[in-house]
């Protein structure tokens, strides 16, 4: 369900904000072990290697707001 929204965010805002989405399975990535036993999606937002935000659950408005407020715009 959330994949369609993320795809739209990428196509609508990807160039403007230079965003990238990475999907990972927690049981295959050791650094994501804390998320291994949960069915709830988790969204980790990073900028320059630093985690800025963690959004638990498919909160579409919060994810979009986070992108808009935390990502530097590539438009000059």
Short mmCIF file of the C-alpha atoms (twelve columns), coordinates in Angstrom:
data_MODEL
# 
_entry.id   MODEL 
# 
loop_
_atom_site.group_PDB 
_atom_site.id 
_atom_site.type_symbol 
_atom_site.label_atom_id 
_atom_site.label_alt_id 
_atom_site.label_comp_id 
_atom_site.label_asym_id 
_atom_site.label_seq_id 
_atom_site.Cartn_x 
_atom_site.Cartn_y 
_atom_site.Cartn_z 
_atom_site.pdbx_PDB_model_num 
ATOM 1  C CA . UNK A 1  0.000  0.000  0.000  1 
ATOM 2  C CA . UNK A 2  2.706  2.497  0.954  1 
ATOM 3  C CA . UNK A 3  4.849  1.687  -2.097 1 
ATOM 4  C CA . UNK A 4  2.550  3.621  -4.430 1 
ATOM 5  C CA . UNK A 5  2.750  6.720  -2.242 1 
ATOM 6  C CA . UNK A 6  6.536  6.522  -2.048 1 
ATOM 7  C CA . UNK A 7  6.728  6.116  -5.806 1 
ATOM 8  C CA . UNK A 8  4.594  9.241  -6.227 1 
ATOM 9  C CA . UNK A 9  6.765  11.151 -3.743 1 
ATOM 10 C CA . UNK A 10 9.850  10.136 -5.695 1 
ATOM 11 C CA . UNK A 11 8.441  11.236 -9.037 1 
ATOM 12 C CA . UNK A 12 6.846  14.411 -7.642 1 
ATOM 13 C CA . UNK A 13 9.693  15.554 -5.387 1 
ATOM 14 C CA . UNK A 14 12.751 13.436 -6.217 1 
ATOM 15 C CA . UNK A 15 14.488 15.955 -8.452 1 
ATOM 16 C CA . UNK A 16 13.592 18.967 -6.324 1 
ATOM 17 C CA . UNK A 17 14.832 17.422 -3.086 1 
ATOM 18 C CA . UNK A 18 17.324 14.859 -4.381 1 
ATOM 19 C CA . UNK A 19 15.619 12.086 -2.421 1 
ATOM 20 C CA . UNK A 20 16.254 8.374  -2.645 1 
ATOM 21 C CA . UNK A 21 14.187 5.581  -1.187 1 
ATOM 22 C CA . UNK A 22 15.758 2.316  -0.116 1 
ATOM 23 C CA . UNK A 23 13.703 -0.683 0.902  1 
ATOM 24 C CA . UNK A 24 15.316 -3.289 3.120  1 
ATOM 25 C CA . UNK A 25 14.239 -6.492 4.835  1 
ATOM 26 C CA . UNK A 26 15.190 -6.235 8.490  1 
ATOM 27 C CA . UNK A 27 15.943 -9.951 8.748  1 
ATOM 28 C CA . UNK A 28 18.624 -9.607 6.049  1 
ATOM 29 C CA . UNK A 29 20.395 -6.435 7.257  1 
ATOM 30 C CA . UNK A 30 22.190 -6.766 10.620 1 
ATOM 31 C CA . UNK A 31 21.965 -3.024 11.362 1 
ATOM 32 C CA . UNK A 32 18.163 -3.285 11.216 1 
ATOM 33 C CA . UNK A 33 17.868 -6.098 13.781 1 
ATOM 34 C CA . UNK A 34 15.676 -3.989 16.094 1 
ATOM 35 C CA . UNK A 35 12.941 -4.060 13.421 1 
ATOM 36 C CA . UNK A 36 13.199 -7.795 12.736 1 
ATOM 37 C CA . UNK A 37 10.135 -9.047 14.610 1 
ATOM 38 C CA . UNK A 38 7.618  -6.341 13.704 1 
ATOM 39 C CA . UNK A 39 5.084  -6.086 10.906 1 
ATOM 40 C CA . UNK A 40 4.880  -2.296 11.220 1 
ATOM 41 C CA . UNK A 41 6.775  -0.390 8.524  1 
ATOM 42 C CA . UNK A 42 9.505  1.923  9.781  1 
ATOM 43 C CA . UNK A 43 10.863 4.877  7.841  1 
ATOM 44 C CA . UNK A 44 14.327 6.152  8.677  1 
ATOM 45 C CA . UNK A 45 15.191 9.544  7.213  1 
ATOM 46 C CA . UNK A 46 18.859 10.382 6.724  1 
ATOM 47 C CA . UNK A 47 20.726 13.429 5.492  1 
ATOM 48 C CA . UNK A 48 24.497 13.420 5.057  1 
ATOM 49 C CA . UNK A 49 24.772 10.117 6.941  1 
ATOM 50 C CA . UNK A 50 22.874 11.360 10.000 1 
ATOM 51 C CA . UNK A 51 19.469 10.024 10.989 1 
ATOM 52 C CA . UNK A 52 17.036 12.945 11.162 1 
ATOM 53 C CA . UNK A 53 13.762 11.183 11.753 1 
ATOM 54 C CA . UNK A 54 12.191 7.815  12.458 1 
ATOM 55 C CA . UNK A 55 8.571  7.349  11.477 1 
ATOM 56 C CA . UNK A 56 6.850  4.197  12.703 1 
ATOM 57 C CA . UNK A 57 3.830  3.116  10.709 1 
ATOM 58 C CA . UNK A 58 2.489  4.133  7.330  1 
ATOM 59 C CA . UNK A 59 1.814  7.763  8.257  1 
ATOM 60 C CA . UNK A 60 1.705  9.261  4.758  1 
ATOM 61 C CA . UNK A 61 1.205  12.914 5.816  1 
ATOM 62 C CA . UNK A 62 4.094  12.711 8.297  1 
ATOM 63 C CA . UNK A 63 6.412  11.110 5.732  1 
ATOM 64 C CA . UNK A 64 5.607  13.799 3.149  1 
ATOM 65 C CA . UNK A 65 5.989  16.582 5.716  1 
ATOM 66 C CA . UNK A 66 9.350  15.175 6.786  1 
ATOM 67 C CA . UNK A 67 10.598 15.182 3.186  1 
ATOM 68 C CA . UNK A 68 9.447  18.750 2.585  1 
ATOM 69 C CA . UNK A 69 10.767 20.189 5.856  1 
ATOM 70 C CA . UNK A 70 14.051 18.296 6.264  1 
ATOM 71 C CA . UNK A 71 15.351 17.775 2.726  1 
ATOM 72 C CA . UNK A 72 17.395 20.587 1.214  1 
ATOM 73 C CA . UNK A 73 15.866 21.840 -2.016 1 
ATOM 74 C CA . UNK A 74 17.941 21.371 -5.168 1 
ATOM 75 C CA . UNK A 75 16.232 24.332 -6.815 1 
ATOM 76 C CA . UNK A 76 18.206 27.535 -6.675 1 
# 
